Amino acid sequence: GFWLWQVKSLEDAIEWVKRCPNPCPDTESEIEIRQIFEAEDFGAEFTPELRAQEERLRAQIEKQTKS
């Protein structure tokens, strides 16, 4: 399984991990922290044209999954 948290920093994510239950209590386990980017994270490089292209692709994918 996995969790998604929206946190302000890596340090906040680490604090959340410290509170997590062990996913495999009878064995040694590992929890990975991975950053997920949102459109706002790309700033000016994510131009209106790229935003429109992304919206078109998302609409295509949604249409395909409903077929």
Distance bins in CASP14 RR format, pairs under 12 A and 6 or more apart:
PFRMAT RR
TARGET T0000
AUTHOR 0000-0000-0000
RMODE 2
METHOD distances of the structure
MODEL  1
1 20 0 0 0 0 0 1 0 0 0 0 0
1 23 1 0 0 1 0 0 0 0 0 0 0
1 24 0 0 0 0 0 1 0 0 0 0 0
1 29 0 0 0 0 0 1 0 0 0 0 0
1 31 0 0 0 0 0 1 0 0 0 0 0
1 32 0 0 0 0 0 1 0 0 0 0 0
2 20 0 0 0 0 0 1 0 0 0 0 0
2 23 0 0 0 0 1 0 0 0 0 0 0
2 31 0 0 0 0 1 0 0 0 0 0 0
2 32 0 0 0 0 1 0 0 0 0 0 0
2 33 0 0 0 0 0 1 0 0 0 0 0
2 34 0 0 0 0 1 0 0 0 0 0 0
2 36 0 0 0 0 0 1 0 0 0 0 0
3 13 0 0 0 0 0 1 0 0 0 0 0
3 16 1 0 0 1 0 0 0 0 0 0 0
3 17 0 0 0 0 1 0 0 0 0 0 0
3 19 0 0 0 0 0 1 0 0 0 0 0
3 20 1 0 0 1 0 0 0 0 0 0 0
3 21 0 0 0 0 0 1 0 0 0 0 0
3 23 0 0 0 0 1 0 0 0 0 0 0
3 31 0 0 0 0 1 0 0 0 0 0 0
3 32 0 0 0 0 0 1 0 0 0 0 0
3 33 0 0 0 0 0 1 0 0 0 0 0
3 34 0 0 0 0 0 1 0 0 0 0 0
3 36 0 0 0 0 0 1 0 0 0 0 0
4 13 0 0 0 0 0 1 0 0 0 0 0
4 16 0 0 0 0 0 1 0 0 0 0 0
4 33 0 0 0 0 0 1 0 0 0 0 0
4 34 0 0 0 0 1 0 0 0 0 0 0
4 35 0 0 0 0 0 1 0 0 0 0 0
4 36 1 0 0 1 0 0 0 0 0 0 0
4 38 0 0 0 0 0 1 0 0 0 0 0
5 12 1 0 0 1 0 0 0 0 0 0 0
5 13 1 0 0 1 0 0 0 0 0 0 0
5 14 0 0 0 0 0 1 0 0 0 0 0
5 15 0 0 0 0 0 1 0 0 0 0 0
5 16 1 0 1 0 0 0 0 0 0 0 0
5 17 0 0 0 0 1 0 0 0 0 0 0
5 19 0 0 0 0 0 1 0 0 0 0 0
5 20 0 0 0 0 0 1 0 0 0 0 0
5 31 0 0 0 0 0 1 0 0 0 0 0
5 33 0 0 0 0 1 0 0 0 0 0 0
5 34 0 0 0 0 0 1 0 0 0 0 0
5 35 0 0 0 0 0 1 0 0 0 0 0
5 36 0 0 0 0 1 0 0 0 0 0 0
6 12 0 0 0 0 1 0 0 0 0 0 0
6 13 0 0 0 0 1 0 0 0 0 0 0
6 16 0 0 0 0 0 1 0 0 0 0 0
6 35 0 0 0 0 0 1 0 0 0 0 0
6 36 0 0 0 0 1 0 0 0 0 0 0
6 38 0 0 0 0 1 0 0 0 0 0 0
6 40 0 0 0 0 0 1 0 0 0 0 0
6 41 0 0 0 0 0 1 0 0 0 0 0
7 13 1 0 1 0 0 0 0 0 0 0 0
7 14 0 0 0 0 1 0 0 0 0 0 0
7 15 0 0 0 0 1 0 0 0 0 0 0
7 16 1 0 0 1 0 0 0 0 0 0 0
7 17 0 0 0 0 0 1 0 0 0 0 0
7 33 0 0 0 0 1 0 0 0 0 0 0
7 35 0 0 0 0 1 0 0 0 0 0 0
7 36 0 0 0 0 0 1 0 0 0 0 0
8 15 0 0 0 0 0 1 0 0 0 0 0
8 16 0 0 0 0 0 1 0 0 0 0 0
9 15 0 0 0 0 1 0 0 0 0 0 0
9 16 0 0 0 0 0 1 0 0 0 0 0
9 33 0 0 0 0 0 1 0 0 0 0 0
9 35 0 0 0 0 0 1 0 0 0 0 0
10 16 0 0 0 0 0 1 0 0 0 0 0
10 17 0 0 0 0 0 1 0 0 0 0 0
10 33 1 0 0 1 0 0 0 0 0 0 0
10 34 0 0 0 0 0 1 0 0 0 0 0
10 35 0 0 0 0 1 0 0 0 0 0 0
11 17 0 0 0 0 0 1 0 0 0 0 0
11 18 0 0 0 0 0 1 0 0 0 0 0
11 33 0 0 0 0 0 1 0 0 0 0 0
12 18 0 0 0 0 0 1 0 0 0 0 0
12 19 0 0 0 0 0 1 0 0 0 0 0
12 33 0 0 0 0 0 1 0 0 0 0 0
13 19 0 0 0 0 0 1 0 0 0 0 0
13 20 0 0 0 0 0 1 0 0 0 0 0
13 31 0 0 0 0 1 0 0 0 0 0 0
13 32 0 0 0 0 0 1 0 0 0 0 0
13 33 1 0 1 0 0 0 0 0 0 0 0
13 34 0 0 0 0 1 0 0 0 0 0 0
13 35 0 0 0 0 1 0 0 0 0 0 0
13 36 0 0 0 0 0 1 0 0 0 0 0
14 20 0 0 0 0 0 1 0 0 0 0 0
14 31 0 0 0 0 1 0 0 0 0 0 0
14 32 0 0 0 0 0 1 0 0 0 0 0
14 33 1 0 0 1 0 0 0 0 0 0 0
15 33 0 0 0 0 0 1 0 0 0 0 0
16 31 0 0 0 0 1 0 0 0 0 0 0
16 33 0 0 0 0 1 0 0 0 0 0 0
17 23 0 0 0 0 0 1 0 0 0 0 0
17 29 0 0 0 0 0 1 0 0 0 0 0
17 30 0 0 0 0 0 1 0 0 0 0 0
17 31 1 0 1 0 0 0 0 0 0 0 0
17 32 0 0 0 0 1 0 0 0 0 0 0
17 33 1 0 0 1 0 0 0 0 0 0 0
17 34 0 0 0 0 0 1 0 0 0 0 0
18 31 0 0 0 0 1 0 0 0 0 0 0
18 33 0 0 0 0 0 1 0 0 0 0 0
19 31 0 0 0 0 0 1 0 0 0 0 0
20 29 0 0 0 0 0 1 0 0 0 0 0
20 30 0 0 0 0 0 1 0 0 0 0 0
20 31 1 0 0 1 0 0 0 0 0 0 0
20 32 0 0 0 0 0 1 0 0 0 0 0
20 33 0 0 0 0 0 1 0 0 0 0 0
21 29 0 0 0 0 0 1 0 0 0 0 0
21 31 0 0 0 0 0 1 0 0 0 0 0
22 28 0 0 0 0 1 0 0 0 0 0 0
22 29 1 0 1 0 0 0 0 0 0 0 0
22 30 0 0 0 0 0 1 0 0 0 0 0
22 31 0 0 0 0 1 0 0 0 0 0 0
23 29 1 0 1 0 0 0 0 0 0 0 0
23 30 0 0 0 0 1 0 0 0 0 0 0
23 31 1 0 0 1 0 0 0 0 0 0 0
23 32 0 0 0 0 0 1 0 0 0 0 0
24 30 0 0 0 0 1 0 0 0 0 0 0
24 31 0 0 0 0 0 1 0 0 0 0 0
35 41 0 0 0 0 1 0 0 0 0 0 0
37 43 0 0 0 0 0 1 0 0 0 0 0
37 45 0 0 0 0 0 1 0 0 0 0 0
37 46 0 0 0 0 1 0 0 0 0 0 0
38 46 0 0 0 0 1 0 0 0 0 0 0
38 54 0 0 0 0 0 1 0 0 0 0 0
39 45 0 0 0 0 0 1 0 0 0 0 0
39 46 1 0 1 0 0 0 0 0 0 0 0
39 47 0 0 0 0 0 1 0 0 0 0 0
39 48 0 0 0 0 0 1 0 0 0 0 0
39 50 0 0 0 0 1 0 0 0 0 0 0
39 51 1 0 0 1 0 0 0 0 0 0 0
39 52 0 0 0 0 0 1 0 0 0 0 0
39 53 0 0 0 0 0 1 0 0 0 0 0
39 54 1 0 0 1 0 0 0 0 0 0 0
39 55 0 0 0 0 0 1 0 0 0 0 0
39 58 0 0 0 0 0 1 0 0 0 0 0
40 46 0 0 0 0 1 0 0 0 0 0 0
40 51 0 0 0 0 0 1 0 0 0 0 0
42 50 0 0 0 0 1 0 0 0 0 0 0
42 51 0 0 0 0 1 0 0 0 0 0 0
42 54 0 0 0 0 0 1 0 0 0 0 0
43 50 0 0 0 0 0 1 0 0 0 0 0
43 51 0 0 0 0 0 1 0 0 0 0 0
44 50 0 0 0 0 0 1 0 0 0 0 0
44 51 0 0 0 0 0 1 0 0 0 0 0
45 51 0 0 0 0 0 1 0 0 0 0 0
46 52 0 0 0 0 0 1 0 0 0 0 0
46 53 0 0 0 0 0 1 0 0 0 0 0
46 54 0 0 0 0 1 0 0 0 0 0 0
46 55 0 0 0 0 0 1 0 0 0 0 0
47 53 0 0 0 0 1 0 0 0 0 0 0
47 54 0 0 0 0 0 1 0 0 0 0 0
48 54 0 0 0 0 0 1 0 0 0 0 0
48 55 0 0 0 0 0 1 0 0 0 0 0
49 55 0 0 0 0 0 1 0 0 0 0 0
49 56 0 0 0 0 0 1 0 0 0 0 0
50 56 0 0 0 0 0 1 0 0 0 0 0
50 57 0 0 0 0 0 1 0 0 0 0 0
51 57 0 0 0 0 0 1 0 0 0 0 0
51 58 0 0 0 0 0 1 0 0 0 0 0
52 58 0 0 0 0 0 1 0 0 0 0 0
52 59 0 0 0 0 0 1 0 0 0 0 0
53 59 0 0 0 0 0 1 0 0 0 0 0
53 60 0 0 0 0 0 1 0 0 0 0 0
54 60 0 0 0 0 0 1 0 0 0 0 0
54 61 0 0 0 0 0 1 0 0 0 0 0
55 61 0 0 0 0 0 1 0 0 0 0 0
55 62 0 0 0 0 0 1 0 0 0 0 0
56 62 0 0 0 0 0 1 0 0 0 0 0
56 63 0 0 0 0 0 1 0 0 0 0 0
57 63 0 0 0 0 0 1 0 0 0 0 0
57 64 0 0 0 0 0 1 0 0 0 0 0
58 64 0 0 0 0 0 1 0 0 0 0 0
58 65 0 0 0 0 0 1 0 0 0 0 0
59 65 0 0 0 0 0 1 0 0 0 0 0
59 66 0 0 0 0 0 1 0 0 0 0 0
60 66 0 0 0 0 0 1 0 0 0 0 0
60 67 0 0 0 0 0 1 0 0 0 0 0
61 67 0 0 0 0 0 1 0 0 0 0 0
END
